[in-house]
Amino acid sequence: MKTSRVSFAAALAAGTVLVLSGTAFAHVSVQPGDAVKGGYATINFKVPNERDNASTTQLEVNFPVDQPLTSVMPQDIPGWTVTIEKSKLDKPLTVHGKQVNEAVTKVTWSGGKIEPGKFQQFPVSVGKLPDNADQMVFKAIQTYDNNEVVRWIEETKPGAAEPQNPAPVLKLTAAKAGADDHHDDDKSAAAAKGEKGHDEAAESTSDTTARALGVAGIVIGLGGVAFGVASRRRAS
C-alpha cells in the first residue's frame, strides 16, 4: 500500500511539472529567434491557443518605435485579414538613398481562427534591422472569441526569471566574418572543377588500360607465332 501511494505521488508530481512546463512555454514567440544585424529577414510570430474552450481570432503585434523598420511585408494567410499601421518618424531615415518619413508601428491579423490545441504562424518580411542593438521586442496582444485578451508585453530583465506573459523577442547577431553571396558560387565552381578532374582521371585511366591490353595482345600474338614455327620445325 505504501509503495502504491509513493508511486501515485510521483506520477502526480511528474504530471504537474509537465502541465506547468507546457503552460510556461506556450506563449507568443518569434521564430526563428535570431537574425543578422543590419540585414533583412523573414520572421514568424508563432501563436499557440492556450485555451480549451475558446479560439484565438486576432493577433496584434506592436513594433518598437525606437527601432523603426521601413520595410514590413506580411505574407497572406488564408482566412485572415491583415492591417498595417504606420507612424511618422521624429527623425527621417535614409534607406537606399531615399528619405523615409514613416515606419510600421503595428500589424494586426484578424478574421481567422486558431482552435484549441493548435497554433498558427504569421510570417513577415522585415528590414532593415538595427545594427546597433542586440535585440528587438515586439509586444503582442492575443484576443479570443470569448472576448478574453492576453497581453504578451512583459520584457524579460537580465538575470531575472521569465515573466508570466513575456513579449516576443528577436535576438540580433553580428554577421559571420567572410560570409558573402559568392560562397555558393565558389562551391559550385569547386564542384564543377572536381567533376572535370574526375572525368579527366577516368579518361586517363581508360587510355592506360587500353594501351596495356593492346601490348598484352601483341605479346600473346608473337608467342603464338613462335609456337607455330617451332611446331613446324619439329614436324619436319
Secondary structure, DSSP 8 states (H G I E B T S, - for coil): -HHHHHHHHHHHHHHHHHHHHHHHH-S-EEESSEEETTS-EEEEEEEE---SS--EEEEEEE--TTS--SEEEE---TT-EEEEEEEEEEEEEEETTEEEEEEEEEEEEEEEEE-TT-EEEEEEEEE---SS-SEEE-EEEEEETTS-EEEE-B---TTS---SSB--EEEEE---TT--TTHHHHHHHHHHHHHHHHHHHHHHHHHHHHHHHHHHHHHHHHHHHHHHHHHHHHH-
